[in-house]
Every structure is written in structure tokens, then in C-alpha cells.
């Protein structure tokens, strides 16, 4: 089971603004700000044991060719809201919201590229 993940970003302020907008529909907020790093986590603290959050970005050399991050959504509506927020925040479409039955019958996801080219996803496994 994962506790947290971190990625390097080329411009911390740009990525902080991007992820603040994109993760809000999924119930995430900025939880911790350190010099050179930002932590995001559930807006409901009981869902995250780490007060700093479970998704971190830090200024550095991006490694976007080999990283994929999927955020759990509670519903198809949250997947759609994530996708809409990502495009509005400057993300690039990498797969619009929809079923991905090749994974399993209830897999519903959307994919976008963030400002550094990372493939980020919102996914729900709940039936419609």
C-alpha cells in the first residue's frame, strides 16, 4: 500500500497552481508548503495519516517519460470535473473521460498531461 508519492516539476509555482485547480474536484487541497516543495492531500484529514499529504511536487528535473499518477475519484462526475479543471488549467488531453473496459467492467477514467508532460489520471472503479 502506498503512503505518498512525489514528482519533480520544472516550475514549482506553475505546477502548484495547476495541481491546486486539478485536484480540487477530487477533494484534495494544498496541505504543506516547504521551500522547494508542496504537499497535497485529502481535504478531509482523517483520510490521510500524513498531515503533509500523499502527493508531493518539488522543484527539480522532471522525469515525465516514466511516471504515471492515478488519483482515485468517487464517481464519474468527479472524473469529468477533474478533466475539465485540468484542461482549464492548461493540461493537455491524453484521453477524455470514459469507460476503459479493457481494464475491468467499471473502470472509468480520464487522462491529461500536466505542464511537465506527466500522465495524470482520475479514475473510479464504482459502477455508474
C-alpha positions, 0 to 999 in steps of 0.5 A, a space after each residue: 500500500 502506498 503512503 505518498 508519492 512525489 514528482 519533480 516539476 520544472 516550475 514549482 509555482 506553475 505546477 502548484 497552481 495547476 495541481 491546486 485547480 486539478 485536484 480540487 474536484 477530487 477533494 484534495 487541497 494544498 496541505 504543506 508548503 516547504 521551500 522547494 516543495 508542496 504537499 497535497 492531500 485529502 481535504 478531509 484529514 482523517 483520510 490521510 495519516 500524513 498531515 503533509 499529504 500523499 502527493 508531493 511536487 518539488 522543484 527539480 528535473 522532471 522525469 515525465 517519460 516514466 511516471 504515471 499518477 492515478 488519483 482515485 475519484 468517487 464517481 464519474 462526475 468527479 472524473 469529468 470535473 477533474 478533466 475539465 479543471 485540468 484542461 482549464 488549467 492548461 493540461 493537455 488531453 491524453 484521453 477524455 473521460 470514459 469507460 476503459 473496459 479493457 481494464 475491468 467492467 467499471 473502470 472509468 477514467 480520464 487522462 491529461 498531461 500536466 505542464 511537465 508532460 506527466 500522465 495524470 489520471 482520475 479514475 473510479 472503479 464504482 459502477 455508474 
